[in-house]
Amino acid sequence: MAGPEYDTEIKQLSATMHTIEQVLDIPAMQREIDDLGVQVAAPDLWDDQANAARVTGRLSLLQGEVDRFHALRTRIEDLELMVELANEEGDQESLAESEKELGKIKKAVEALEIRTLLSGEYDEREAIVTIRSGAGGVDAADFAEMLMRMYTRWAERNKYPVEVFDVSYAEEAGIKSAEFAIHAPYAYGTLSVEAGTHRLVRISPFDNQGRRQTSFAAVEVVPVLEQTDEIEVDENDIRVDVFRSGGPGGQSVNTTDSAVRLTHIPTGLVVSCQNEKSQLQNKASAMVVLKAKLLALKKAEEAAQIKDLKGDVQASWGDQMRNYVLNPYQIVKDLRTGYESGNPQNVFDGDLEDFLEAGIRWRRGADKAES
């Protein structure tokens, strides 16, 4: 790549970063960081442990986002200087290294640019993900566990904390359901495009005749609520059941009935939590999930009413959205965006960035078409 071409691309990247800074409002994020820093320094912070955890968690996540932005901008500035020096000295080896670095930076900027497309009411929130096995018997339960691993591996790749609330294990293999939170800014906006029915086609490892099996799993994504969100839950509308936490094969994890199941009687929503040792802690965590799901239900009902008024007869967002085919060929294909990968193993190992980007861009286009 010639010098002028480098200069043009680097200038384009710098311009994109300036746009990202404005859209994400990095100065506002820094002001919030400063305010949270004052709260963290208060001697009575841990008098309210729930608020302290929220404040310190928010501070850590925001600081990580701002550091990520500034580190990327510094890489662009360093690249510009490297190219300038290499051109002056005619250093082809340094120019070759610069080209590799340019490719990596472009990919990182594109990933950050996706954040500018996440402007929904709750997009900046953390996410609660629920996975349920569907049709397909033991293969579906195994598939549900594969999806849980896929999302947790994606979170690990991005250094996002994962908090598992509940896992219901199937008898033979896999899981019936799982519920977990991914604590990261914009986790909801990013992962909400994963909501829907996922389909797996493969030679069943559980069929002694080696037949091909199709199985399904459902993924639900809702935002984590904040104290300012208006969701009132009447205690009289909730049935609380306690039970003993269990692991794979029914193995007892606790010797006390610390796990909690909440049933919201008016809607039939059921939430379980068994990740904490204390029954009170499990109840509090389950209430967080229940309120998030009630908010999502409320928003879905409002959206359905609007669509009815518009005469919208298109399939809903939650319909079948991705196929994972392992036999007779190997491909993962998103049915909405058309994006596909010929390496299912990488996808199951958490390599979801391109699928997420395609989904976010697709959703943005669909929203514009409806407006």
C-alpha positions in Angstrom: 0.0 0.0 0.0 1.4 3.4 -1.0 2.0 6.3 1.5 -0.9 8.5 0.3 -3.3 5.5 0.6 -2.2 5.0 4.2 -2.8 8.7 4.9 -6.3 8.6 3.5 -7.3 5.5 5.4 -5.9 6.8 8.7 -7.7 10.1 8.2 -10.9 8.2 7.6 -10.4 6.2 10.8 -9.7 9.4 12.8 -12.9 11.0 11.4 -14.9 7.9 12.3 -13.5 8.0 15.9 -14.5 11.6 16.2 -18.1 10.7 15.1 -18.1 7.8 17.6 -16.9 10.1 20.4 -19.8 12.4 19.7 -22.5 9.8 19.4 -21.4 7.8 22.5 -20.8 11.1 24.3 -17.4 10.2 25.8 -17.2 13.5 27.8 -20.5 12.7 29.4 -19.3 9.2 30.3 -16.1 10.7 31.8 -18.3 13.1 33.9 -20.3 10.1 35.2 -17.0 8.3 36.0 -15.9 11.3 38.0 -19.2 11.4 39.9 -19.1 7.7 40.6 -15.5 8.1 41.8 -16.7 10.5 44.4 -19.4 8.1 45.5 -16.9 5.2 45.8 -14.6 7.4 48.0 -17.5 8.0 50.5 -16.7 6.3 53.8 -20.3 5.1 54.2 -20.5 3.5 50.7 -20.8 -0.1 51.9 -23.6 0.7 54.4 -25.9 0.0 51.5 -24.3 -3.1 49.9 -26.7 -3.3 46.9 -26.1 0.3 45.9 -22.3 -0.1 46.5 -22.2 -3.0 44.2 -24.1 -1.1 41.6 -21.9 2.0 41.9 -18.6 0.1 41.7 -19.8 -2.1 38.9 -21.0 0.8 36.9 -17.7 2.7 37.5 -15.6 -0.3 36.4 -17.6 -0.9 33.2 -17.7 2.8 32.2 -14.0 3.2 32.9 -13.4 0.1 30.7 -15.4 1.6 27.8 -13.6 5.0 28.0 -10.2 3.3 28.3 -11.1 1.2 25.2 -12.0 4.3 23.2 -8.8 6.3 24.2 -6.6 3.2 23.6 -7.9 2.8 20.1 -7.5 6.5 19.3 -3.9 6.2 20.6 -3.2 3.2 18.3 -4.4 5.3 15.3 -2.1 8.2 16.3 0.8 5.8 16.8 0.1 4.2 13.4 0.1 7.6 11.7 3.5 8.4 13.2 4.9 4.9 12.2 3.8 5.4 8.6 5.2 8.9 8.5 8.6 7.7 9.7 8.6 4.6 7.5 7.9 6.7 4.4 10.7 9.2 5.3 13.2 6.4 5.7 11.9 4.1 2.9 11.5 1.3 5.5 9.4 -1.3 3.6 9.4 -3.7 6.6 7.9 -1.1 8.8 5.3 -0.3 6.1 4.4 -4.0 6.0 3.9 -4.0 9.8 1.8 -0.8 9.5 -0.5 -2.5 7.0 -1.1 -5.4 9.4 -1.8 -3.0 12.2 -4.1 -0.9 10.0 -6.2 -4.0 9.3 -6.5 -4.8 13.0 -7.4 -1.2 13.9 -10.1 -1.0 11.1 -11.7 -4.1 12.6 -11.7 -2.6 16.1 -13.1 0.7 14.9 -15.9 -1.1 13.0 -16.8 -3.0 16.2 -16.9 0.2 18.2 -18.9 2.0 15.5 -21.6 -0.6 15.9 -22.2 1.0 19.3 -23.5 4.1 17.6 -26.3 2.1 16.1 -27.5 1.1 19.6 -29.8 4.0 20.4 -32.9 2.1 21.7 -34.4 3.0 25.0 -32.7 0.1 26.9 -29.9 -0.7 24.5 -27.2 0.6 26.9 -28.3 -1.8 29.7 -26.8 -5.0 30.8 -28.6 -8.2 29.6 -30.3 -11.2 31.1 -30.3 -14.1 28.7 -32.6 -17.1 29.0 -32.1 -20.3 26.9 -34.7 -23.1 26.7 -34.5 -26.4 24.9 -37.3 -27.0 22.4 -38.3 -29.8 20.1 -35.7 -32.5 19.6 -35.4 -34.4 22.9 -32.0 -34.9 24.4 -30.4 -33.3 21.3 -32.3 -30.1 22.0 -31.1 -30.2 25.6 -27.6 -30.6 24.5 -28.0 -27.8 21.9 -29.3 -25.5 24.6 -26.1 -26.2 26.6 -24.0 -25.5 23.5 -25.7 -22.1 23.1 -25.2 -21.2 26.8 -21.5 -22.0 26.4 -21.4 -20.0 23.1 -22.7 -16.8 24.8 -20.6 -17.2 27.9 -17.5 -17.8 25.7 -18.4 -14.6 23.8 -18.6 -12.7 27.1 -15.2 -14.2 28.2 -13.6 -13.1 24.9 -14.7 -9.5 25.7 -13.9 -9.8 29.4 -17.5 -9.3 30.4 -18.6 -10.7 33.7 -21.3 -13.4 33.6 -23.6 -14.1 36.5 -25.5 -17.4 36.3 -28.9 -17.3 38.1 -30.3 -20.7 37.3 -29.6 -23.9 35.3 -32.1 -26.7 35.0 -30.2 -29.8 33.9 -31.8 -32.5 31.7 -31.8 -36.1 32.8 -29.6 -37.6 30.1 -27.5 -34.7 28.9 -27.6 -30.9 28.4 -30.0 -28.5 30.0 -33.7 -27.8 30.0 -33.1 -24.1 30.6 -30.6 -21.6 31.8 -30.8 -18.0 33.0 -27.7 -15.7 33.3 -26.7 -12.0 33.2 -24.0 -10.5 31.1 -22.7 -7.4 32.9 -21.5 -5.0 30.3 -22.6 -1.7 28.8 -24.8 -2.2 25.8 -25.0 -5.9 26.4 -28.8 -5.8 25.9 -28.6 -3.8 22.7 -25.9 -6.0 21.3 -27.4 -9.4 22.3 -31.1 -8.6 21.7 -30.5 -9.5 18.1 -29.9 -13.1 19.2 -33.5 -13.4 20.5 -35.5 -16.1 18.7 -35.5 -19.7 17.7 -32.2 -21.4 16.9 -32.1 -24.6 14.9 -29.3 -27.3 14.9 -28.9 -30.1 12.3 -26.4 -32.8 12.9 -25.7 -36.5 13.3 -27.0 -37.1 16.7 -24.4 -38.3 19.2 -27.2 -39.8 21.2 -28.6 -42.0 18.4 -27.0 -45.4 18.2 -28.0 -45.7 14.6 -26.2 -42.5 13.7 -29.2 -40.7 12.2 -29.4 -37.0 11.4 -31.4 -35.0 14.0 -32.9 -31.6 13.9 -33.4 -29.8 17.2 -34.4 -26.4 18.4 -33.7 -24.0 21.3 -35.2 -20.6 22.2 -33.2 -17.6 23.2 -34.7 -14.7 25.1 -32.9 -11.4 26.0 -34.2 -8.7 28.3 -32.5 -5.6 29.8 -31.5 -5.4 33.4 -33.6 -2.8 35.2 -32.4 0.2 37.2 -34.0 1.7 40.3 -35.5 4.5 38.2 -37.5 2.0 36.0 -41.2 2.0 36.7 -42.2 -1.6 37.3 -44.3 -2.1 40.3 -44.8 -5.7 41.4 -47.5 -6.5 44.0 -46.2 -9.0 46.5 -49.7 -10.6 46.6 -49.3 -11.5 42.9 -46.2 -13.6 43.5 -46.0 -17.1 44.7 -42.7 -18.0 46.3 -41.5 -21.6 46.4 -38.2 -22.7 48.0 -36.3 -25.9 47.1 -32.9 -27.5 47.4 -30.4 -26.5 44.8 -29.2 -29.3 42.5 -26.6 -29.9 39.9 -26.2 -32.4 36.9 -27.8 -35.7 37.6 -29.7 -34.4 40.5 -26.6 -34.2 42.7 -27.3 -32.0 45.7 -25.3 -28.8 45.9 -26.7 -27.5 49.2 -28.1 -29.2 52.2 -30.7 -26.4 52.8 -33.7 -25.2 50.8 -31.9 -22.1 49.6 -33.1 -22.0 45.9 -36.1 -19.8 45.1 -38.8 -20.0 42.5 -41.0 -17.0 41.9 -44.3 -17.3 40.0 -46.0 -14.1 38.8 -49.6 -15.3 39.0 -51.2 -12.7 36.6 -48.8 -13.4 33.8 -47.7 -17.0 34.6 -44.0 -15.9 34.4 -41.7 -18.2 36.4 -38.2 -17.3 37.5 -35.8 -19.5 39.5 -32.5 -18.7 41.2 -30.1 -21.0 43.0 -26.7 -19.4 42.5 -26.5 -17.9 46.0 -26.2 -19.8 49.3 -28.7 -17.6 51.0 -32.5 -17.9 50.3 -32.8 -14.1 50.7 -30.1 -13.4 48.1 -31.7 -15.9 45.7 -35.0 -14.2 46.1 -33.5 -10.8 45.5 -31.8 -12.0 42.3 -34.9 -13.8 41.1 -36.9 -10.6 41.6 -34.4 -8.7 39.4 -35.0 -11.2 36.6 -38.7 -11.2 37.1 -39.0 -7.4 36.9 -36.8 -7.4 33.8 -39.2 -9.9 32.1 -42.3 -8.0 33.2 -40.8 -4.9 31.6 -40.0 -6.8 28.4 -43.6 -8.2 28.4 -45.0 -4.7 28.8 -42.9 -3.3 26.0 -43.8 -6.3 23.7 -47.5 -5.7 24.4 -47.1 -2.0 23.5 -45.2 -2.8 20.4 -47.9 -5.4 19.4 -50.6 -2.8 19.8 -48.7 -0.3 17.6 -48.2 -3.0 14.9 -51.9 -3.8 15.0 -52.7 -0.2 14.4 -50.3 -0.2 11.5 -51.7 -3.4 10.0 -48.3 -5.1 10.4 -48.6 -8.8 9.4 -44.9 -9.6 9.1 -43.3 -12.3 11.3 -42.2 -11.1 14.7 -38.5 -10.7 15.8 -38.7 -13.8 17.9 -39.3 -16.3 15.1 -36.7 -18.8 13.9 -33.6 -16.8 13.1 -30.5 -18.9 12.7 -29.5 -22.4 11.5 -26.5 -24.3 12.7 -25.8 -27.2 10.2 -23.1 -29.7 11.0 -24.2 -32.4 8.5 -24.1 -33.1 5.6 -22.1 -29.8 5.3 -21.0 -27.3 7.8 -22.5 -23.8 7.9 -24.0 -21.3 10.3 -26.5 -19.0 8.6 -28.6 -16.1 9.9 -32.0 -16.3 8.2 -32.7 -12.6 8.6 -29.4 -11.0 7.5 -28.1 -13.7 5.2 -24.7 -13.6 7.0 -23.1 -17.0 7.2 -20.0 -18.7 8.5 -18.4 -22.0 7.3 -16.8 -22.6 10.7 -19.5 -23.7 13.2 -16.9 -24.6 15.8 -15.6 -21.1 15.9 -19.1 -19.8 16.3 -19.8 -22.2 19.2 -16.6 -21.1 20.7 -18.0 -17.5 21.0 -16.9 -16.0 17.7 -20.2 -14.0 17.3 -19.0 -10.5 16.4 -19.8 -10.6 12.7 -23.2 -12.2 13.4 -24.0 -9.5 16.0 -22.9 -6.7 13.7 -25.0 -8.0 10.8 -28.0 -8.4 13.1 -27.7 -4.9 14.6 -27.4 -3.3 11.1 -30.3 -5.4 9.9 -32.5 -4.3 12.8 -31.5 -0.7 12.3 -32.6 -1.0 8.6 -35.9 -2.7 9.7 -36.6 0.1 12.2 -36.0 2.8 9.6 -38.3 0.9 7.1 -41.1 0.8 9.7 -40.8 4.5 10.8 
